[in-house]
Amino acid sequence: MPSSQEKSSPFELMTGRNALRSLALAGGVALHAINVYVVTTIMPTIVHSIGGLAYYAWSTTLFVVASILGSALSYRLIDRMGPRRAYLGALALFCLGSLICATAPAMWWLLAGRTVQGLAGGVLLALSYALIRMVYESRLWPRALAFVSAMWGVATLSGPALGGLFASLGWWRPAFLSLLPVAAALAAIVYKLVPATAPASSSAAGVPWGKLALLACSVLVVSVGSLSHELAWNAAGVAVGLALVAWMGRLDVKASSRLMPTGAYSTRTVLGACYLTMAMLIIGLTCEIFVPYFLQTLHGQTPLVAGYLTAVMAGGWTLASLMFSGYTGGAVVRLVRCGPVVTTAGLAALAVLVPPGESGQVAFAALCLALAGVGFGIGMCWSHLVTRVFRSAPAGQENLASGAVTTLQLYAIALGSAVAGMVANAAGLADPGGIEGARTAAAWLFGLFALAPALAAWSAWRS
């Protein structure tokens, strides 16, 4: 059996130099992810302190746009600065953004800080994928990817708790400073263990600023359209955003300086099929943004319980990642094909279980199982899909291919969130609203979003 398919043990990531390497790679993701949940939790407190309620949503919008730009630029930073300096630079940028936010006298200042934080976070996320390919043997790639993915589960549990603690005390400024010691400790590990140089890739051709601008405009248009309460404006935002990204793709195919590797835009290639599968899985997952509202409105759960029940999705992803990352050979093929089916089944089950609002023990257990199943299906196949991307990358475009995973993931989140809001509003979430509106919206939202992982099941067979 080839070395790339040799079995691995999870303990190999936790011993010797690999232990610190794993901490360095997963630490960047954890830093970004925990920051996301902390800020989400303390934003009401911030608005109460410095005002700017009208720009509340822009804190997330600008953060996401900057994250996408950061991930798209990450592989060029690796080529020009080396992995170590790129990582340390991203950590320094994150600390700068945190300091700007902590000292914000008004909302515009905070938005500037959030943009800087997002740029740094995008680089950190993309670097985690790129460095896995550089510092580990290929047989350990799925294990390392599962370990990094697990950081989102950790952040889902710890981020709201940390943010809630600061919010309850009214100390929103120290909340931004609380992660700076973690960043400093992480920088010390990175300086010691992350390689200073890496093989150059074809990204050295230059930065495609025009295509990056189109991608950023696409996210902004979709996000701005989703802020409206009018369905027509929601649909127009999504349509224009998709048109812009399609234009960007047409330009990218013929360009010498690319945003996506060769073959990424065709499902006839392994690379393109993997990218499509991952994008559809993430879009399916984004309907989770409405889960806390449905659980509170229809099932009578408290905000705290509803929030942690929503975290069951992330928990399912983490559990499956750790369970199945060590599989090899034909088992990997079955996992990649079955994962999207499990996610589809989970969303379809939510479309049936959430609207009635039944509170019996059996119904509640089934609801929890469906929530876990949505994330579990993604966790079954995610690390193996990313590993296939690594191994299918064209020669000289390895850094580009790994960075594109994060860019695609972040764009899918932005697009999926906008479409989720559009579907929910069109189905009656706000009009007629109330319990009846929530029931109709839940049925349509989960039912339609089950189509995304169903499409992923088709592309998974092609991959």
C-alpha positions in Angstrom: 0.0 0.0 0.0 1.4 3.5 -0.9 2.8 5.5 2.0 0.0 8.1 1.5 -2.5 5.5 2.4 -0.6 4.0 5.4 -2.7 4.0 8.6 -2.0 6.6 11.2 -2.7 7.0 14.9 -4.1 10.2 16.5 -1.4 10.0 19.2 1.2 10.8 16.5 -0.1 14.3 16.5 0.2 14.6 20.3 3.7 13.4 20.9 7.2 14.9 20.3 7.6 17.8 18.0 4.2 17.0 16.4 2.4 18.0 19.6 3.7 21.6 19.4 3.2 21.7 15.6 -0.4 20.6 16.1 -0.8 23.3 18.7 0.6 26.0 16.4 -1.6 25.0 13.4 -4.8 24.5 15.4 -4.1 27.6 17.6 -4.5 30.0 14.7 -7.9 28.6 13.8 -8.9 28.5 17.5 -7.9 32.1 17.9 -10.0 33.2 15.0 -13.0 31.0 15.8 -13.2 32.0 19.5 -12.9 35.6 18.5 -15.9 35.2 16.2 -18.1 33.9 19.0 -16.9 36.3 21.6 -17.6 39.3 19.5 -21.0 38.0 18.4 -21.9 37.6 22.1 -20.7 41.1 23.2 -22.0 43.1 20.2 -25.3 44.1 22.0 -23.2 45.4 24.9 -20.9 47.4 22.5 -23.9 49.0 20.8 -25.4 50.0 24.1 -22.1 51.6 25.1 -20.9 53.5 21.9 -24.1 53.4 19.7 -24.2 52.6 16.0 -27.1 50.2 16.0 -27.8 51.0 12.3 -24.4 49.5 11.5 -24.7 46.4 13.7 -24.7 44.0 10.8 -21.7 45.6 9.2 -19.4 44.3 12.0 -20.0 40.8 10.5 -20.1 41.9 6.8 -16.8 43.7 6.8 -15.2 41.0 8.9 -16.3 38.3 6.4 -15.2 40.3 3.4 -11.8 40.9 4.9 -11.4 37.3 5.9 -12.0 36.2 2.3 -9.4 38.7 1.0 -7.0 37.4 3.7 -7.4 33.8 2.7 -7.1 34.6 -1.0 -3.8 36.4 -0.3 -2.4 33.9 2.1 -0.6 31.7 -0.5 1.2 34.7 -1.9 2.3 35.7 1.6 3.8 32.2 1.9 5.7 32.6 -1.3 7.0 36.0 -0.6 7.5 36.0 3.2 7.8 32.3 4.0 5.4 30.4 6.3 6.9 31.6 9.6 6.9 35.3 8.8 3.4 35.1 7.2 2.0 33.4 10.3 3.7 35.9 12.7 2.5 38.8 10.5 -1.0 37.5 10.7 -0.8 37.2 14.5 0.5 40.8 14.7 -2.3 42.0 12.5 -4.8 40.2 14.7 -3.4 41.9 17.8 -3.5 45.3 16.1 -7.2 44.8 15.1 -8.0 43.8 18.7 -6.4 46.9 20.1 -8.3 49.1 17.6 -11.6 47.5 18.7 -10.7 47.7 22.4 -10.1 51.5 22.1 -13.1 52.3 19.8 -14.8 55.5 20.8 -17.5 55.1 18.1 -18.8 52.4 15.7 -16.8 53.5 12.7 -13.6 52.9 14.7 -14.8 49.5 15.8 -15.7 48.6 12.2 -12.1 49.4 11.1 -10.8 47.1 13.8 -13.1 44.3 12.8 -11.9 44.7 9.2 -8.3 44.3 10.4 -9.2 41.3 12.5 -11.0 39.7 9.6 -8.0 40.1 7.3 -5.8 38.5 9.9 -8.3 35.7 10.5 -8.5 34.8 6.9 -4.8 34.5 6.6 -4.7 32.3 9.8 -7.4 30.0 8.5 -5.7 29.5 5.1 -2.3 29.1 6.7 -3.5 26.2 8.8 -4.4 24.2 5.7 -1.2 25.2 3.8 1.1 24.3 6.7 -0.5 20.9 7.3 0.7 19.9 3.8 4.2 21.3 4.6 5.0 20.0 8.1 3.3 16.6 8.2 3.7 13.3 6.3 0.9 12.9 3.8 -0.5 9.9 5.8 -1.1 12.3 8.7 -3.0 14.9 6.7 -6.5 13.7 7.5 -5.7 13.4 11.2 -4.3 16.9 11.3 -7.2 18.3 9.3 -9.7 16.7 11.7 -7.8 18.2 14.7 -7.9 21.7 13.1 -11.6 21.3 12.3 -12.2 20.3 16.0 -11.2 23.8 17.0 -14.5 25.2 15.7 -16.2 22.8 18.1 -14.1 24.1 21.0 -14.8 27.7 20.0 -18.5 27.1 19.8 -18.5 26.0 23.4 -16.0 28.4 24.9 -16.5 31.5 22.8 -20.1 32.4 23.9 -19.2 31.5 27.5 -16.2 33.9 27.5 -18.1 36.6 25.7 -21.1 36.2 28.0 -18.8 36.6 31.0 -17.5 39.9 29.8 -20.9 41.1 28.6 -22.5 40.3 32.0 -19.9 42.5 33.6 -20.2 45.2 31.0 -16.5 44.9 30.2 -16.6 44.6 26.4 -13.2 46.4 25.9 -11.2 43.8 27.9 -13.0 41.1 25.9 -11.0 42.1 22.9 -7.8 42.1 24.9 -8.4 38.7 26.5 -7.0 36.8 23.5 -3.8 38.8 23.2 -1.8 36.7 25.7 -2.9 33.6 23.7 -1.6 35.2 20.5 1.7 36.0 22.1 2.2 32.4 23.3 1.2 31.1 19.9 3.8 33.4 18.3 6.5 31.9 20.4 5.6 28.4 19.3 5.3 29.5 15.6 8.7 31.1 15.7 10.3 27.9 17.0 8.5 25.3 14.9 7.0 26.7 11.7 9.4 26.5 8.8 11.0 29.7 7.5 10.8 28.8 3.9 8.6 26.8 1.6 8.7 25.7 -2.1 7.5 28.6 -4.3 4.3 28.2 -6.3 2.9 29.7 -9.4 1.3 32.4 -7.3 4.5 34.4 -7.7 3.0 35.8 -10.9 1.5 38.7 -8.9 -1.6 39.6 -6.9 -4.9 39.6 -9.1 -6.3 42.7 -7.5 -9.1 43.0 -10.1 -10.4 39.5 -9.4 -10.1 40.1 -5.7 -12.1 43.3 -6.0 -14.9 41.4 -7.9 -14.9 38.7 -5.2 -15.1 41.3 -2.4 -17.9 43.2 -4.3 -19.8 39.9 -4.7 -19.8 39.3 -1.0 -20.7 42.9 -0.2 -23.6 42.9 -2.7 -25.0 39.7 -1.3 -24.6 40.9 2.3 -26.2 44.3 1.6 -29.1 42.7 -0.2 -29.7 40.3 2.7 -30.2 43.3 5.1 -33.4 44.4 3.3 -36.8 43.2 4.4 -38.0 43.1 0.8 -37.7 39.8 -1.0 -37.0 41.5 -4.3 -33.9 43.2 -2.9 -32.7 39.9 -1.3 -33.0 38.1 -4.6 -31.4 40.9 -6.5 -28.4 40.9 -4.1 -27.9 37.2 -4.5 -28.3 37.3 -8.3 -25.9 40.2 -8.8 -23.4 38.7 -6.3 -23.4 35.4 -8.2 -23.1 37.2 -11.5 -20.0 39.0 -10.2 -18.4 35.8 -9.0 -19.2 34.1 -12.3 -17.5 36.9 -14.1 -14.5 36.6 -11.8 -14.3 32.9 -12.6 -14.4 33.5 -16.3 -11.5 35.9 -16.0 -9.6 33.6 -13.6 -9.7 30.6 -16.0 -7.7 32.5 -18.6 -5.4 34.4 -16.2 -1.7 33.8 -15.5 -2.2 35.0 -11.9 -5.1 33.0 -10.5 -7.3 32.9 -7.4 -8.3 29.3 -7.9 -6.0 26.5 -9.2 -6.3 24.9 -12.6 -9.4 22.6 -12.8 -11.2 24.3 -9.9 -14.1 25.4 -12.1 -14.9 22.1 -13.7 -16.7 19.2 -12.0 -15.0 16.9 -14.5 -11.8 17.2 -12.5 -11.3 15.7 -9.0 -10.3 19.2 -7.8 -13.4 20.9 -9.1 -15.7 18.1 -7.8 -14.1 18.4 -4.3 -14.5 22.1 -4.2 -18.2 21.9 -5.3 -18.9 19.2 -2.6 -17.3 21.3 0.1 -19.2 24.5 -0.9 -22.6 22.8 -1.0 -21.9 21.2 2.4 -21.1 24.6 4.0 -24.1 26.2 2.4 -26.3 23.5 3.8 -24.9 24.2 7.3 -25.5 27.9 7.2 -29.2 27.5 8.0 -28.0 27.0 11.6 -28.2 30.8 12.1 -32.0 30.4 12.5 -31.9 27.4 14.8 -31.7 29.3 18.1 -34.7 31.4 17.0 -36.8 28.4 16.1 -35.9 26.5 19.2 -36.9 29.5 21.4 -40.0 30.4 19.5 -41.4 26.9 18.7 -39.9 24.7 21.4 -39.8 27.1 24.4 -36.1 26.8 25.0 -34.2 29.5 26.9 -31.6 31.5 24.9 -28.7 29.6 26.6 -30.1 26.2 26.0 -31.0 27.1 22.4 -27.5 28.3 21.8 -25.9 25.2 23.1 -28.3 23.0 21.2 -27.2 24.8 18.0 -23.6 23.9 19.0 -24.6 20.2 18.7 -24.1 20.7 14.9 -20.5 21.7 15.5 -20.2 18.9 18.0 -21.3 16.4 15.4 -18.7 17.7 12.9 -16.0 17.5 15.5 -16.9 14.0 16.7 -17.1 12.6 13.1 -13.8 14.2 12.2 -12.0 12.6 15.0 -13.7 9.2 14.5 -13.1 8.9 10.7 -10.0 10.8 9.9 -7.8 7.7 10.3 -9.7 5.7 7.6 -7.8 4.8 4.4 -8.4 3.1 1.1 -11.9 2.1 0.0 -13.3 3.3 3.3 -12.4 6.9 2.4 -14.4 6.6 -0.8 -17.4 5.4 1.1 -17.1 8.2 3.7 -16.8 10.9 1.0 -19.9 9.5 -0.7 -22.0 8.9 2.5 -21.2 12.1 4.4 -23.3 14.4 2.2 -26.2 11.9 2.4 -26.1 12.0 6.2 -26.2 15.8 6.2 -29.1 15.8 3.7 -31.0 13.4 6.0 -30.3 15.6 9.0 -31.7 18.7 7.3 -34.7 16.8 6.0 -35.4 15.5 9.5 -35.2 19.1 10.9 -37.8 20.2 8.3 -40.2 17.7 9.9 -39.2 17.9 13.5 -38.7 21.6 14.1 -42.1 23.1 12.9 -44.5 21.2 15.2 -42.7 22.4 18.3 -43.3 19.1 20.2 -41.5 19.0 23.5 -41.8 15.3 24.4 -38.6 13.4 25.3 -38.7 11.3 22.2 -39.2 14.3 19.9 -36.5 16.2 21.7 -34.0 13.3 21.4 -34.9 13.0 17.7 -34.3 16.7 17.2 -30.9 16.6 18.9 -30.0 13.6 16.7 -31.0 15.5 13.6 -28.9 18.5 14.6 -25.9 16.4 15.3 -26.4 14.5 12.0 -26.1 17.7 10.0 -22.6 18.3 11.3 -21.7 14.6 11.6 -22.1 14.1 7.8 -19.7 17.0 7.1 -17.2 15.7 9.6 -17.3 12.2 8.0 -15.8 13.5 4.7 -14.3 17.0 5.2 -10.8 16.0 6.1 -10.7 13.5 3.3 -12.0 16.0 0.8 -9.3 18.5 1.8 -6.7 15.7 1.5 -7.9 15.0 -2.0 -7.5 18.7 -2.8 -3.9 18.6 -1.6 -3.1 15.5 -3.6 -4.9 16.7 -6.8 -3.4 20.2 -6.9 -1.5 20.9 -10.1 2.3 21.0 -9.8 3.4 24.5 -8.7 -0.2 25.4 -7.4 -0.1 23.5 -4.1 -0.2 26.7 -2.0 -2.9 28.1 -4.2 -5.1 25.0 -3.9 -4.9 24.8 -0.1 -5.6 28.6 0.3 -8.6 28.3 -2.0 -10.3 25.9 0.5 -10.6 28.6 3.0 -11.7 31.2 0.4 -14.4 28.9 -0.9 -15.5 28.0 2.6 -15.9 31.7 3.7 -17.7 32.7 0.5 -20.1 29.8 0.9 -20.9 31.0 4.5 -21.6 34.5 3.2 -23.8 33.3 0.3 -25.6 30.7 2.4 -26.4 33.1 5.2 -27.9 35.6 2.7 -30.0 32.9 1.0 -31.1 31.6 4.4 -32.4 35.0 5.4 -34.2 35.4 2.0 -35.9 32.0 2.3 -36.9 32.5 5.9 -38.4 36.0 5.2 -40.2 34.8 2.0 -41.7 31.9 4.0 -43.3 34.2 6.6 -40.7 34.6 9.4 -41.5 38.3 9.7 -44.9 38.4 8.0 -47.1 36.9 9.5 -44.4 36.2 12.0 -45.0 34.7 15.4 -45.4 30.9 15.9 -47.2 30.3 12.6 -44.6 32.3 10.6 -41.8 30.4 12.4 -43.3 27.0 11.6 -43.7 27.8 7.9 -40.2 29.3 7.7 -38.6 26.3 9.4 -40.2 23.8 7.1 -39.2 25.7 4.0 -35.7 26.7 5.2 -34.5 23.2 6.2 -36.4 21.5 3.3 -34.8 23.7 0.7 -31.4 23.8 2.3 -31.4 20.0 2.2 -31.0 20.3 -1.6 -27.4 21.7 -1.1 -25.9 18.6 0.5 -27.9 16.5 -1.9 -26.1 18.2 -4.7 -22.9 17.6 -2.8 -23.7 13.9 -2.7 -23.8 13.9 -6.5 -20.5 15.8 -6.8 -18.9 13.5 -4.2 -19.4 10.6 -6.5 -17.6 12.5 -9.2 -14.7 13.4 -6.9 
